[in-house]
Amino acid sequence: MECPLSSFTRHVDRLFVKPEDQIGKLLHAAVGVSGEAGEVLDTVKKTWIYSKELDYENILEEAGDLLFYTTALLIHAGYTLNDALEHNKAKLAKRYPEGYTDQAAQERADKQ
């Protein structure tokens, strides 16, 4: 059975074709990440500020779009989703060896 991350990466790589230059693709992906993150924030804001019911379906849709653009960004920077996941796990294991604490968050042992 194929790994879902590999399948999704191929899906993104097949669709993310413009512009043709690498820096253009990186910029397109970065702007996409920013825009989709803004849409997630707006969805949550509507619940927080206007007391609307949280639109979970929209959260799912926008999170998928965020993953699409994040994957495109990684591909064109020479990485995979798995690279990013493993890097994040290692970074946070160093920062929070005993689990999250406010003190560890402020000290950021991974940055020393």
N, C-alpha and C positions, 0 to 999 in steps of 0.2 A: 504494500500500500504506500502511496506517495505521501510525503510530508506536506501538510497543509501550507507551511511557510514557503516551501519550494514552489508549490503550485501557484500560490498567490503572487510570488515574485515573478514567475513567468507571465502571469496574467498582466501585471503592471508593466513589465518590460515590453510586452506586445502592444499595449495601448499608449504608453507614454513615449510618443515619437517626435513631438515638436517642442521647441525648435530643434534643429539638427545638431547644433554645437553643444559641447559639454557644459560650458558655463551658462548657456541659455537654459539647458535642462535643469541645472542646479537652481537657477533663479526661479524658473517656473515651479519647481517642486517646493522651494522655500516659501514662495508667495502662496502656493496652494495650502501648505501646512498652516500658515498664518491665517488665511481666510477661513479655513475649516475650523480652526481653533476658535476663531471669533464667532462662528455659527454655533458651536457648542456653548460658548459663554453666553451668547444671546438667549439660547434656549433656557439655560439655568436662570439667567437674569429675569426672564419673564415670570418664572415661578417665585423668585425671591422678591422682586419689586411689585409685581402685579397680582401676586397670590394666585396665579393660574396653576392649573394642574400640570405637573411636570410631563413633558412630551417625551416619554421613553423611546418611542419609535424614532423620533428625530435624533435623539442621542445616539441610538444605534446607527442610523444612517450617516450622521456626521462623523462618528468615530470610525466608521468604515472608510469614509473619504479621507480622514486624517491618516489612517493606515496606508491608503493608496499613495498619497503624496509623500509620506515618510519613507515608504518603500522605494519610491522613485528617487528620492533624495539620496538614500543609501546606495542604490544601484549605481548612480552616476558619480558618487564619491568613492566607489570601489569597495563597498561593503555589502553585507547581507543583513536581513532582519536578525538572523541568528547571531551575527557578530555584535549587533547593537544590544541584543538581549543579554548575551554573555558579558559584554563590557559593563553594562549597567549593574548586573548581579555582582560582579567583582568590585566595582566602585562602592556600591552600597554595603557590601560585606565588610569592606575596610572601614567605611564611615560608621557603620552601626554593628560592630562585632557582637554585641550583646543584645541587639534589638534597638529599636528607635528610642532615643531620649532627646529632649530639647538641648541638653548640653552637647551631645555628640553632633547634633545638627549644626550647632553654632561653631564647634571646634573643627569640623570637616577634616577629619584625619586623612582622608584620601587626597587632600590638597597640600599636605605638608611634605 
